[in-house]
Amino acid sequence: MNGNTDIRDLMIQIEKARKRLVQPFLQNLGLTLGQGHARILNCLLEEDHLTQTELAGRCRMDTTTMSRSLDKLEKSGYLVRERDPDCRRSFLICLTKAGREEAAQIHQGFDRLNDVICEGMDPEEQELLKKNLERILKNLKECPGL
């Protein structure tokens, strides 16, 4: 086993450990891991009144997945679609009061997860980790295939 395989294996283990923490947290909020609901609500907490396309871009989701997730979140009472005054064919996605409360809990959970991930690291180590992860992401995005 070479060093690259060890890194890949560690990344898999890290993702499994992250899911083990996040899944029960989201279930307590009535959300399901992997559908992007928490990411959408958290993003809208930072800024709402976004078009579906803008929101999909910020959440790094495709528009089809985004549409299904928005339907579920709207049925749950967490968001509404309002007509965009600047474009008759477009809607703006907005949090409801219940959605804002849910999103605030999600935001706190995400902050806590970041604290857990970085526990025991000084700021320089955190910055180095971030740069290395950004490099990994860049390498994966630029790879034409295996």
C-alpha positions in Angstrom: 0.0 0.0 0.0 1.5 3.4 -1.0 1.0 6.7 0.7 -1.7 7.8 -1.8 -3.8 4.8 -0.9 -3.4 5.6 2.8 -4.7 9.2 2.1 -7.7 7.9 0.1 -8.5 5.5 2.9 -8.2 8.2 5.5 -10.6 10.4 3.5 -13.1 7.6 3.4 -12.8 7.0 7.1 -13.2 10.8 7.8 -16.4 10.9 5.7 -17.8 7.9 7.6 -17.0 9.5 10.9 -18.5 12.8 9.9 -21.7 11.1 8.8 -21.9 9.2 12.1 -22.0 12.6 13.9 -24.2 14.5 11.4 -26.9 11.8 10.8 -28.4 11.7 14.3 -28.1 15.5 14.5 -30.1 16.0 11.3 -32.6 13.2 12.3 -33.4 15.1 15.5 -34.2 18.1 13.3 -36.4 16.0 11.1 -34.0 16.1 8.1 -32.3 13.4 6.1 -28.6 13.2 5.5 -27.6 13.4 1.9 -30.5 15.3 0.4 -29.0 18.7 0.8 -31.8 20.1 3.0 -29.4 21.2 5.8 -27.1 22.8 3.3 -30.0 24.7 1.6 -31.4 26.0 4.9 -27.9 27.0 6.1 -27.2 28.9 2.8 -30.6 30.7 3.0 -29.9 31.7 6.5 -26.8 33.6 5.2 -28.9 35.2 2.4 -32.4 34.4 1.2 -34.5 35.8 -1.6 -32.3 33.9 -4.1 -33.4 32.3 -7.3 -33.3 28.5 -7.6 -30.3 28.8 -9.9 -28.4 31.1 -7.5 -29.2 28.8 -4.6 -28.1 25.7 -6.5 -24.8 27.3 -7.3 -24.1 28.4 -3.7 -25.1 24.9 -2.4 -23.1 23.1 -5.2 -26.1 21.1 -6.2 -27.6 20.4 -9.6 -30.9 22.1 -10.3 -33.0 18.9 -10.5 -31.9 17.8 -7.0 -32.4 21.3 -5.8 -36.0 21.4 -7.2 -36.9 18.2 -5.3 -35.3 19.4 -2.1 -37.1 22.7 -2.3 -40.4 21.0 -2.8 -39.9 18.9 0.4 -38.7 21.9 2.4 -41.7 24.0 1.2 -44.1 21.2 2.2 -42.4 21.1 5.6 -43.1 24.8 6.0 -39.4 25.9 6.0 -39.5 28.0 2.9 -41.7 29.7 0.4 -41.3 30.7 -3.3 -42.1 34.3 -4.0 -42.5 35.8 -7.5 -39.3 37.7 -8.6 -40.4 41.2 -9.3 -37.5 41.5 -11.8 -38.5 38.4 -13.8 -42.0 37.1 -14.3 -40.8 33.5 -14.9 -38.6 33.3 -11.8 -39.2 32.8 -8.1 -37.2 33.8 -5.1 -36.6 31.3 -2.4 -37.2 32.6 1.1 -37.1 31.2 4.6 -40.2 31.2 6.7 -40.0 31.8 10.5 -39.9 28.1 11.1 -37.3 27.7 8.4 -35.1 30.5 10.0 -35.4 28.7 13.4 -34.4 25.3 11.8 -31.6 26.9 9.9 -30.2 28.6 13.0 -30.0 25.2 14.7 -28.3 23.7 11.6 -25.8 26.6 11.6 -25.0 26.0 15.2 -24.5 22.3 14.5 -22.2 23.0 11.5 -20.2 25.4 13.7 -19.8 22.7 16.4 -18.8 20.1 13.7 -16.0 22.5 12.5 -14.9 22.9 16.2 -14.7 19.1 16.5 -12.8 18.7 13.2 -10.2 21.3 14.2 -9.9 20.4 17.9 -6.3 20.3 19.0 -5.0 22.2 15.9 -3.5 25.6 16.2 -4.5 28.3 13.6 -1.4 27.6 11.5 -2.2 23.8 11.3 -5.8 24.6 10.4 -4.7 26.9 7.6 -2.2 24.3 6.3 -5.0 21.6 6.3 -7.3 24.0 4.5 -4.7 24.6 1.8 -4.0 20.9 1.4 -7.7 20.1 1.1 -8.1 22.9 -1.5 -5.2 21.3 -3.4 -6.8 17.9 -3.3 -10.1 19.4 -4.5 -8.3 21.2 -7.4 -6.4 18.1 -8.4 -9.7 16.1 -8.5 -11.5 18.7 -10.5 -8.7 19.0 -13.0 -8.3 15.3 -13.5 -9.8 14.2 -16.9 -10.5 10.7 -15.6 -8.9 7.6 -14.2 
